[in-house]
Amino acid sequence: MASQLMKELMALIDEVPDKYDDFVGGMEVIMKKQDDEDIQKVIDFIKEDPTRRSDDIIEYLDELGI
């Protein structure tokens, strides 16, 4: 299931308006180490507001302790 969640997360990350290569690569590396629950939290966070920017997502990861 984690691989399906990762696919969904990375598809959402690819749609982030201000994405950049290091952000995309970093998200993939960091999130692969997380459990399904944390991956789902980040997916839900992005889906709540599809206009979220990379710094919003990074700040949310910090709030989660990731």
Secondary structure, DSSP 8 states (H G I E B T S, - for coil): -HHHHHHHHHHHHHT-TT--HHHHHHHHHHHHTS-HHHHHHHHHHHHH-TT--HHHHHHHHHHHT-
